[in-house]
Amino acid sequence: MTKEAIIERTVKTLSELPTDKAEEVADFADFVLKKYEEQILQKGMYKIAEEGSSLNFLNEDEVIYSVKDIKEKY
């Protein structure tokens, strides 16, 4: 089914619903859109972090502490 057909079917269904139920559907659609936008944003941030060099200093840190520095062992 094409996106246009889905939209037409949804609009037809919404027009048959009472106002309060149509508002629920609109709220759910807003929720799904916000979730989708957050996923896109998160993927973009991961890509920037992977391709960028601003966090490379984390790979260059020397090990300061070792097991010998532990005073209590559990």
C-alpha positions as CSV (number, residue, x, y, z in Angstrom):
1,M,0.0,0.0,0.0
2,T,1.4,3.4,-0.9
3,K,1.8,6.2,1.6
4,E,-0.9,8.2,-0.2
5,A,-3.4,5.3,0.1
6,I,-2.6,5.0,3.8
7,I,-3.2,8.7,4.4
8,E,-6.5,8.6,2.5
9,R,-7.7,5.6,4.5
10,T,-6.7,7.2,7.7
11,V,-8.4,10.5,6.9
12,K,-11.6,8.6,5.9
13,T,-11.5,6.6,9.2
14,L,-10.8,9.8,11.2
15,S,-13.8,11.6,9.6
16,E,-16.1,8.8,10.9
17,L,-14.8,8.9,14.5
18,P,-16.2,11.2,17.2
19,T,-14.1,14.2,18.1
20,D,-12.6,12.8,21.3
21,K,-11.5,9.6,19.5
22,A,-10.0,11.6,16.6
23,E,-8.0,13.6,19.2
24,E,-6.6,10.4,20.6
25,V,-5.5,9.3,17.1
26,A,-3.9,12.7,16.5
27,D,-2.1,12.5,19.9
28,F,-0.8,9.1,19.0
29,A,0.4,10.3,15.6
30,D,2.2,13.2,17.3
31,F,3.8,10.6,19.7
32,V,5.0,8.4,16.8
33,L,6.4,11.4,14.9
34,K,8.3,12.6,18.0
35,K,9.7,9.2,18.5
36,Y,10.8,9.0,14.9
37,E,12.4,12.4,15.0
38,E,14.3,11.4,18.2
39,Q,15.6,8.2,16.5
40,I,16.8,10.3,13.5
41,L,18.5,12.8,15.8
42,Q,20.2,10.0,17.8
43,K,21.5,8.3,14.7
44,G,22.9,11.7,13.6
45,M,24.6,12.2,16.9
46,Y,26.2,8.7,16.7
47,K,27.4,9.4,13.2
48,I,29.0,12.7,14.3
49,A,30.6,11.1,17.3
50,E,32.0,8.2,15.2
51,E,33.3,10.5,12.4
52,G,34.5,13.4,14.6
53,S,37.8,13.6,16.4
54,S,36.7,15.5,19.5
55,L,36.6,12.3,21.6
56,N,39.9,10.8,20.3
57,F,41.6,11.9,23.5
58,L,39.8,9.0,25.3
59,N,41.7,6.5,23.2
60,E,45.1,8.1,24.1
61,D,44.8,8.2,27.9
62,E,47.4,6.2,29.7
63,V,46.3,3.8,32.4
64,I,46.8,5.5,35.8
65,Y,45.6,2.8,38.1
66,S,46.1,-0.9,38.2
67,V,45.0,-3.8,40.4
68,K,47.8,-3.1,42.8
69,D,46.2,0.2,43.7
70,I,43.0,-1.6,45.1
71,K,43.1,-1.5,48.9
72,E,40.1,-3.7,49.5
73,K,39.2,-6.7,47.4
74,Y,35.7,-8.2,47.4
